[in-house]
Amino acid sequence: MPLDSDSLGSLRIDRSAPASGGGSGKRLFYIAGGASLVVALGVGLWLWLGGKTVEVNTVTAEADSTGPSLGNSVLNASGYVVARRMATVSAKVTGKVLEVYVEEGMAVKKDQVLARLDPVNIQTVLTMAQRELEASRRNLAETEVRLADARRTLARNDELVKQKLISEAALDTSRADVNALAARLEASKAQVKVAESQLAMRQIDYDDTSVRAPFAGVVISKDAQPGEIVSPMSAGGGFTRTGIATIVDMDSREVEVDVNEAYINRVKPNQRIEATLDAYPDQTLPAHVINLVPTADRTKATVRVRIGFDKLEPQILPEMGIKVRFLDDQPVQASAQTKGPRIRVPTVAIQRDGGETFVWVVNDGRVERRAVTLGPESEGNTEVLAGVTSGEELVSPVVPGLEDGGKVKLAEGNS
């Protein structure tokens, strides 16, 4: 069937004719899309510039009641509490322990009886010495009587010789008897003194069966029990004790620390010390340097320093671990001398900008920049005198990107 050219022409689209109603819809679509893009860019820019969240770690500012620090540290060291006067008390004689009167922790006085040894054998020797002394004194008395009689005989014979009633030989014999008895008298006197000395020695041995405290102190070790043999000398086999108890003079407690010889120039006699027992880390103890032991340990390259406590406290026990801070001579700030709790924070939580020091306080997911007044620093912590209260959360350590009022979040694993 032949196509009609007029019919085909009626189906052709005339692109030169304007679209009815379509142009205004597209413009609205483009305008809405552009506005949404502007809003999205604005929100993103705000999040990037003003609402960026920084990941941080925090610590809690805590107050303690140890009082203010005594000053600025020039050197830190650790050591042990020692007793300069300590003795393991033993008996002077070998014997079997009969009774022990002390226990660990008991306070004793000077010359107090700590234990008694079985005195049977020594008592027998003492009795023998007493009898020897008695025999010596009786021999002395006999000699004195005989000498007196010999002198009377000599006097009579002298008169008889003058009257020529006896010979000169008889007189000489009487004179020899007197001289012999006089010499025997002196020997008897010496024998009496020897017997007295022997008796005194045996009496001392008997008294030594009572083991006494050499000085006032506290018993820290009970080393023997009734029935055991004790001796002042060590015996093989381990069956003989050499001590009854160990006593410590608690008034002689002090601190010994080993200071690296490279830093010993920072230490001097009478230097102020701030000591802290490992068992009581929240309590500081004022102390001072007694002296520097004038020799070095070549194996450790250290010099021993003796430190004395300004006041001995009951909780200070021998062999306790202790940390000490050697302080400078600068006077402590007046604000640091006030009584009451003090706040110490990690030094890494403090930021410095020129002459200003401040910390970042975290509250409800945002940080606040807060100026602080600092005190002495020691062992990685710094005392905050003003600006922070106990219980506040601080950013520690300080990280880049923090802004006053900015958002933060806790890092994973933050304690």
C-alpha positions in Angstrom: 0.0 0.0 0.0 1.6 3.3 -1.0 2.5 5.7 2.0 0.8 9.0 2.1 3.5 11.7 2.4 1.1 14.1 4.2 0.3 11.5 6.9 4.0 11.0 7.5 4.6 14.7 7.8 2.0 15.0 10.5 3.9 12.6 12.7 7.2 14.7 12.6 8.2 16.5 15.9 8.8 20.2 15.6 11.8 20.8 17.9 11.7 24.5 17.2 8.5 24.9 19.2 8.9 25.8 23.0 8.1 23.1 25.6 4.8 23.7 27.5 5.4 23.8 31.4 8.7 21.6 31.4 11.3 24.3 31.8 10.1 25.7 35.1 10.2 22.2 36.8 13.8 21.6 35.9 14.9 24.9 37.2 13.3 24.2 40.6 15.1 20.8 40.7 18.4 22.4 40.1 17.8 25.1 42.7 16.9 22.5 45.3 19.9 20.4 44.5 22.2 23.4 44.8 20.8 24.4 48.1 21.2 20.9 49.5 24.8 20.9 48.4 25.4 24.2 50.1 23.8 22.9 53.3 25.9 19.7 53.2 29.1 21.7 52.7 28.2 24.0 55.6 27.5 21.1 57.9 30.7 19.4 56.9 32.7 22.5 57.3 31.2 23.1 60.8 32.0 19.5 61.8 35.5 19.9 60.5 36.3 23.2 62.1 34.0 23.6 65.1 32.7 20.1 66.0 35.8 17.9 65.5 36.0 15.2 68.2 39.5 14.5 69.6 40.3 11.2 71.2 42.0 11.6 74.6 43.0 9.8 77.8 42.1 11.2 81.1 43.1 11.0 84.8 41.2 12.0 87.9 42.7 14.8 90.1 42.9 13.3 93.6 43.7 15.1 96.8 45.7 13.6 99.7 46.2 14.7 103.3 49.9 14.4 103.5 50.4 18.1 103.6 52.4 20.3 101.2 55.7 19.3 99.7 58.8 20.4 101.6 60.5 21.8 98.5 61.8 21.2 95.0 63.6 17.9 94.3 67.2 17.9 93.0 67.7 14.1 93.1 65.5 11.0 93.8 66.8 7.8 95.2 65.5 4.6 96.9 66.9 2.6 99.8 66.0 0.8 103.0 65.4 1.6 106.6 68.2 0.2 108.8 68.9 0.1 112.5 72.4 1.2 113.4 72.2 -0.6 116.7 71.1 -4.2 116.4 72.5 -7.3 118.2 72.0 -11.0 118.2 72.3 -11.8 121.9 74.1 -15.1 122.8 75.3 -16.7 126.0 78.9 -16.3 127.1 79.1 -20.0 128.1 77.9 -23.2 126.4 74.8 -24.7 127.9 71.3 -26.0 127.5 68.5 -23.5 127.3 66.3 -23.8 130.3 63.8 -21.0 129.8 63.3 -18.2 127.2 61.3 -15.2 128.5 60.9 -13.1 125.3 58.8 -13.2 122.1 59.0 -11.3 118.8 57.8 -7.7 119.2 58.4 -7.5 122.9 60.1 -4.4 124.2 62.9 -5.1 126.7 65.0 -2.9 129.0 68.8 -2.8 129.4 70.0 -5.8 131.5 66.6 -7.5 131.4 66.9 -11.3 131.6 66.0 -12.8 128.1 66.7 -16.5 128.9 68.3 -18.8 131.4 70.7 -21.7 130.8 70.7 -24.9 132.8 73.2 -24.1 135.7 73.8 -27.6 137.1 77.3 -28.1 135.8 78.4 -24.5 136.5 76.8 -24.7 140.0 79.0 -27.8 140.7 82.2 -25.9 139.6 81.2 -22.9 141.6 80.7 -25.0 144.7 84.2 -26.5 144.2 85.7 -23.1 143.9 84.1 -22.0 147.1 85.5 -25.0 148.9 88.9 -24.4 147.5 88.8 -20.9 148.8 87.7 -22.1 152.2 90.6 -24.7 152.3 93.1 -22.0 151.4 91.9 -19.7 154.1 92.2 -22.5 156.7 95.8 -23.3 155.6 96.5 -19.6 155.9 95.1 -19.5 159.5 97.2 -22.6 160.4 100.4 -21.0 159.1 99.7 -17.8 161.0 99.3 -19.9 164.2 102.5 -21.8 163.6 104.4 -18.7 162.8 103.3 -17.0 166.0 104.4 -20.0 168.0 107.7 -20.1 166.2 108.3 -16.4 167.0 107.7 -17.0 170.7 110.1 -19.9 170.6 112.7 -17.7 168.9 112.3 -15.1 171.6 112.8 -17.6 174.4 115.8 -19.2 172.8 117.3 -15.7 172.4 117.0 -15.2 176.2 118.4 -18.6 176.9 121.4 -18.0 174.6 122.1 -14.8 176.5 122.0 -16.8 179.7 124.2 -19.4 178.0 121.7 -22.1 178.8 121.4 -23.3 175.2 123.7 -23.3 172.2 123.8 -20.8 169.3 122.7 -23.7 167.0 119.4 -24.0 168.7 118.8 -20.3 168.3 119.7 -20.5 164.6 117.2 -23.4 164.2 114.4 -21.3 165.8 115.3 -18.4 163.6 115.1 -20.6 160.5 111.7 -22.0 161.5 110.4 -18.4 161.8 111.6 -17.4 158.4 110.2 -20.6 156.8 106.8 -20.1 158.3 106.8 -16.4 157.3 107.5 -17.5 153.7 104.8 -20.1 153.9 102.4 -17.5 155.3 103.0 -15.3 152.3 102.4 -18.3 150.0 99.2 -19.1 151.8 98.0 -15.5 151.4 98.7 -15.7 147.6 96.9 -19.0 147.4 93.9 -17.4 149.1 93.9 -14.7 146.5 94.1 -17.2 143.7 91.2 -19.1 145.2 89.2 -15.9 145.4 89.8 -15.1 141.8 88.8 -18.6 140.7 85.6 -18.3 142.7 84.9 -14.9 141.1 85.4 -16.4 137.7 83.0 -19.3 138.5 80.5 -16.8 139.9 80.6 -14.9 136.6 80.1 -18.1 134.7 77.1 -18.8 136.8 75.7 -15.3 136.3 76.2 -15.8 132.6 73.7 -18.5 132.6 71.2 -15.6 132.7 71.3 -14.0 129.2 70.6 -10.3 129.5 69.7 -7.6 127.1 72.8 -5.4 126.2 70.6 -2.3 125.6 66.9 -1.3 125.5 65.1 -2.2 122.3 62.6 -4.5 120.7 63.0 -8.2 120.0 62.6 -8.9 116.3 63.7 -12.5 116.3 63.5 -15.4 118.8 66.3 -17.8 117.8 66.4 -20.5 120.5 63.9 -22.7 122.3 64.1 -24.5 125.7 66.1 -27.7 125.4 68.5 -26.5 122.7 72.2 -26.1 123.2 73.6 -22.6 122.8 77.3 -21.6 122.5 79.2 -18.4 121.9 81.1 -20.2 119.2 79.7 -21.9 116.1 79.7 -25.7 116.2 79.5 -28.0 113.2 76.4 -30.0 112.3 73.9 -27.2 112.9 72.7 -28.6 116.3 74.1 -25.8 118.4 72.5 -22.4 118.4 74.7 -19.3 118.6 72.0 -16.8 119.5 69.0 -16.5 121.8 67.3 -13.5 120.3 67.9 -10.4 118.1 67.3 -7.0 119.5 66.9 -3.7 117.7 67.4 -0.3 119.2 64.4 1.5 117.6 65.9 4.9 118.4 68.8 4.1 116.0 66.6 3.8 112.9 67.8 5.6 109.8 67.9 5.3 106.0 70.7 4.0 103.8 70.6 4.8 100.0 73.1 4.2 97.2 73.5 7.3 95.0 75.1 7.1 91.6 78.5 8.7 91.9 77.7 10.9 88.8 75.1 12.7 90.9 76.7 12.6 94.4 77.7 16.3 93.9 74.0 17.1 94.5 74.1 15.7 98.0 75.7 17.4 101.0 75.5 16.9 104.8 72.4 18.3 106.6 70.5 18.6 103.3 66.8 18.5 103.6 65.1 15.2 102.6 61.5 14.2 101.9 61.1 10.5 102.5 58.2 8.2 101.6 57.8 4.6 102.8 56.7 2.1 100.1 54.2 0.8 102.6 52.7 4.3 103.2 53.0 6.2 99.9 50.6 8.9 101.0 52.6 10.0 104.0 55.8 12.1 103.6 58.5 12.1 106.4 60.9 15.0 106.8 64.5 13.9 107.1 68.1 15.1 106.6 71.4 13.8 105.4 73.6 12.6 108.2 76.8 12.1 106.1 78.2 10.6 103.0 80.2 7.4 103.6 83.7 8.4 102.3 84.1 5.5 99.8 82.5 4.4 96.6 81.4 0.9 95.4 83.4 0.3 92.3 81.1 -2.6 91.2 77.9 -0.4 91.3 79.5 3.0 90.9 77.5 4.3 93.8 78.2 6.1 97.1 76.3 5.3 100.3 74.4 8.1 102.0 73.1 8.0 105.6 69.8 9.8 106.2 68.3 10.5 109.6 64.6 11.1 110.3 63.6 14.4 111.9 61.0 12.5 113.9 60.8 8.7 114.3 57.3 7.4 113.7 56.0 4.0 114.9 55.3 2.8 111.3 58.9 3.1 110.4 60.3 -0.5 110.6 63.8 -1.8 109.9 64.3 -3.2 106.4 61.3 -1.3 104.9 61.8 0.0 101.4 61.8 3.8 101.2 62.0 6.5 98.5 63.8 9.8 99.2 63.8 13.2 97.5 66.9 15.4 98.0 65.6 19.0 98.2 67.2 22.2 97.2 67.8 25.2 99.5 65.0 27.3 98.0 62.3 28.4 100.5 58.9 26.8 100.1 56.2 29.1 98.7 53.8 30.5 101.3 50.8 29.0 99.4 52.4 25.6 99.6 52.9 25.8 103.3 49.2 25.9 104.1 47.7 22.9 105.8 45.1 20.7 104.2 44.8 18.4 101.2 47.0 18.9 98.2 46.4 17.9 94.6 49.1 16.2 92.5 48.6 15.5 88.8 50.8 13.9 86.2 53.2 16.4 84.8 52.2 15.3 81.3 48.7 16.7 81.9 50.1 20.2 82.2 50.7 22.4 79.1 52.8 25.5 79.0 52.3 28.4 76.6 54.9 31.1 77.1 54.6 32.1 80.7 51.1 30.5 81.2 50.5 27.0 82.5 47.2 25.3 82.1 45.4 22.0 82.0 42.5 20.6 79.9 39.5 19.7 82.1 37.0 17.3 80.6 33.3 17.8 81.4 30.3 16.3 79.5 32.4 15.4 76.4 34.0 18.8 76.0 37.3 20.3 77.3 37.9 23.5 79.1 41.3 25.2 79.1 42.0 26.2 82.7 45.0 28.1 84.1 46.7 26.6 87.1 49.3 27.5 89.7 52.0 24.9 90.2 54.0 23.7 93.1 57.0 21.3 93.4 57.4 18.4 91.0 58.6 15.0 91.9 58.5 11.5 90.4 56.5 12.5 87.4 53.8 14.4 89.3 53.4 18.1 89.9 51.5 19.7 92.8 48.7 22.0 91.7 48.2 24.8 94.2 45.2 26.5 92.5 43.0 25.9 89.5 41.9 22.3 89.9 39.7 20.6 92.5 39.7 17.0 93.6 37.6 14.7 91.4 37.9 16.6 88.1 38.9 14.7 85.0 42.0 16.0 83.2 43.4 15.2 79.7 46.6 13.2 80.3 48.8 13.3 78.3 48.0 16.4 76.4 47.3 15.7 72.7 47.3 18.1 69.7 44.1 19.6 68.4 42.5 20.5 71.7 40.4 23.7 71.8 38.5 25.4 74.6 35.0 24.0 74.4 35.9 21.4 71.8 34.5 17.9 71.7 36.5 14.9 73.1 36.0 11.2 73.5 37.7 8.7 75.6 40.2 6.5 73.9 39.7 2.8 74.0 41.3 1.2 77.1 41.3 4.5 79.0 41.1 3.7 82.7 
